């Protein structure tokens, strides 16, 4: 596996494009079919496979139709607190204080 820290941005985009093409072929789709399913123009879809810059929104569309949205899970998952962390967090919360009722005599 190639460490992406050693690659230029253009090389990373090219690797992503190669993966998109690989997944498209695994799904037995032509570029035209993949473009149609994503709602993108064919040329826009092709730019992704060729490693040219594209929008993140379009990248997500492509991942969705190729069944690879799982790859973005680390970016959208909520952080889970352990019971100890939650207890510590609760200590920092400040709840509004009510004035005590005055007793009538």
C-alpha positions as CSV (number, residue, x, y, z in Angstrom):
1,X,0.0,0.0,0.0
2,X,1.3,3.4,-1.0
3,X,1.6,6.0,1.8
4,X,-0.2,9.0,0.5
5,X,2.0,11.4,2.4
6,X,4.7,10.7,-0.1
7,X,2.5,11.5,-3.1
8,X,1.7,14.9,-4.6
9,X,-1.8,16.1,-4.8
10,X,-2.0,15.3,-8.5
11,X,-0.7,11.7,-7.8
12,X,-3.4,11.2,-5.2
13,X,-6.1,12.4,-7.5
14,X,-4.8,10.0,-10.2
15,X,-4.9,7.1,-7.7
16,X,-8.4,8.0,-6.7
17,X,-9.4,8.1,-10.4
18,X,-7.9,4.6,-10.9
19,X,-9.9,3.3,-8.0
20,X,-13.1,4.8,-9.2
21,X,-12.5,3.2,-12.6
22,X,-11.7,-0.2,-10.9
23,X,-15.0,0.0,-8.8
24,X,-17.0,1.0,-11.9
25,X,-15.8,-2.0,-13.8
26,X,-16.5,-4.2,-10.8
27,X,-20.1,-2.9,-11.0
28,X,-20.1,-3.7,-14.7
29,X,-20.9,-0.1,-15.6
30,X,-19.8,2.0,-18.6
31,X,-18.6,5.5,-18.0
32,X,-21.8,6.7,-19.6
33,X,-24.0,4.5,-17.3
34,X,-22.1,5.7,-14.2
35,X,-22.4,9.3,-15.3
36,X,-26.2,8.9,-15.9
37,X,-26.7,7.3,-12.5
38,X,-24.9,10.1,-10.8
39,X,-26.6,12.8,-12.8
40,X,-23.3,14.1,-14.0
41,X,-22.3,15.0,-17.5
42,X,-20.1,12.3,-19.1
43,X,-17.1,14.6,-19.4
44,X,-17.4,15.5,-15.6
45,X,-17.5,11.8,-14.7
46,X,-14.5,11.1,-16.9
47,X,-12.5,13.9,-15.2
48,X,-12.7,11.9,-12.0
49,X,-11.4,8.8,-13.6
50,X,-8.6,10.7,-15.2
51,X,-7.5,12.2,-11.9
52,X,-8.6,15.7,-12.7
53,X,-10.0,17.9,-10.0
54,X,-13.7,17.7,-9.3
55,X,-16.1,18.8,-6.6
56,X,-16.5,16.9,-3.4
57,X,-20.3,16.7,-3.9
58,X,-19.8,15.0,-7.3
59,X,-17.2,12.7,-5.7
60,X,-19.8,11.6,-3.1
61,X,-22.3,11.0,-5.9
62,X,-19.8,8.7,-7.6
63,X,-19.0,6.8,-4.4
64,X,-22.8,6.4,-3.7
65,X,-23.6,4.7,-7.1
66,X,-20.5,2.5,-6.8
67,X,-21.5,1.4,-3.3
68,X,-18.4,2.9,-1.6
69,X,-19.8,5.5,0.7
70,X,-18.4,3.4,3.5
71,X,-15.1,5.1,2.8
72,X,-16.3,8.4,4.2
73,X,-17.5,6.9,7.5
74,X,-14.6,8.3,9.5
75,X,-15.7,11.8,8.5
76,X,-19.4,11.5,9.4
77,X,-19.4,9.3,12.5
78,X,-20.2,10.9,15.8
79,X,-17.6,10.6,18.5
80,X,-18.6,8.2,21.2
81,X,-17.8,8.9,24.8
82,X,-17.0,6.3,27.3
83,X,-19.1,6.2,30.5
84,X,-16.2,7.8,32.3
85,X,-15.8,10.6,29.7
86,X,-19.6,11.2,29.8
87,X,-19.5,11.5,33.6
88,X,-16.7,14.0,33.4
89,X,-18.6,15.9,30.7
90,X,-21.7,16.1,32.8
91,X,-19.6,17.8,35.6
92,X,-18.9,20.6,33.2
93,X,-22.5,21.3,32.4
94,X,-24.2,24.2,34.1
95,X,-27.9,24.0,34.5
96,X,-30.0,27.1,35.1
97,X,-30.7,27.7,38.7
98,X,-34.2,28.5,39.9
99,X,-34.9,30.9,42.7
100,X,-36.4,29.1,45.7
101,X,-40.0,29.8,46.5
102,X,-40.5,32.2,49.4
103,X,-42.8,30.7,52.0
104,X,-45.9,32.7,52.7
105,X,-46.9,33.1,56.4
